[in-house]
Amino acid sequence: MLFFRSEEQVREWCEAQGQEMNPRVTIPQLWGLATAWYANRLAADSRRPQPDEIRGIFARLGLEGEFWDPRSDSFG
């Protein structure tokens, strides 16, 4: 995971590395993802979210598109 201050810095880094720009996550989205994903990790019956739950978490955070679909085989 890499952190950048702006979209311009992301674009510059991608160009310098010869990489395409992939979906990006903001710090608030990352925090929301972490708190939703690990909300019950200390419970005895803790389990990983299932694909439908994962899609719901991503949708609530505004992480949309094929990249964020856990049933997709494409990570464009």
C-alpha positions in Angstrom: 0.0 0.0 0.0 1.3 3.4 -1.0 0.1 6.7 0.4 0.1 9.9 -1.7 -1.0 13.5 -1.0 -2.8 14.1 -4.2 -4.1 12.5 -7.4 -1.3 14.4 -9.3 1.3 12.6 -7.2 -0.3 9.2 -7.9 -0.4 10.0 -11.6 3.3 11.1 -11.5 4.3 7.9 -9.6 2.4 5.7 -12.0 4.0 7.3 -15.1 7.5 7.0 -13.6 6.9 3.3 -12.7 5.1 2.5 -16.0 2.0 1.4 -14.0 -1.7 2.1 -14.8 -3.7 3.9 -12.2 -5.8 1.5 -10.3 -8.7 2.3 -8.0 -7.7 4.4 -5.1 -8.9 4.6 -1.5 -9.1 7.7 0.7 -8.0 7.6 4.3 -11.6 7.9 5.5 -12.6 4.9 3.2 -9.6 2.9 4.5 -10.6 3.6 8.1 -14.2 2.7 7.4 -13.1 -0.5 5.7 -10.8 -1.5 8.6 -13.5 -0.9 11.3 -16.2 -2.7 9.3 -13.9 -5.6 8.4 -12.5 -6.2 11.9 -15.5 -5.1 14.0 -16.0 -8.6 15.5 -12.5 -10.0 15.4 -12.3 -10.4 19.2 -15.6 -12.4 19.3 -15.4 -16.1 19.8 -17.6 -16.7 16.7 -15.6 -14.2 14.6 -15.6 -14.9 10.8 -14.5 -13.3 7.6 -17.3 -11.3 5.9 -19.0 -13.3 3.1 -19.1 -12.0 -0.5 -22.5 -10.3 -0.1 -21.4 -8.7 3.1 -18.2 -7.6 1.5 -20.0 -6.0 -1.4 -22.3 -4.2 1.1 -19.3 -2.8 3.0 -17.6 -1.6 -0.2 -20.9 0.0 -1.4 -21.4 1.9 1.9 -17.8 3.2 1.5 -18.3 4.2 -2.1 -15.9 1.6 -3.4 -17.6 0.6 -6.6 -16.8 -1.1 -9.8 -15.6 -4.5 -10.9 -12.3 -4.1 -9.0 -14.3 -4.1 -5.7 -16.5 -7.0 -6.6 -15.3 -10.1 -4.6 -16.8 -12.4 -7.2 -15.0 -10.7 -10.1 -12.0 -12.3 -11.7 -10.8 -8.9 -13.1 -8.6 -6.6 -11.1 -8.3 -3.9 -13.9 
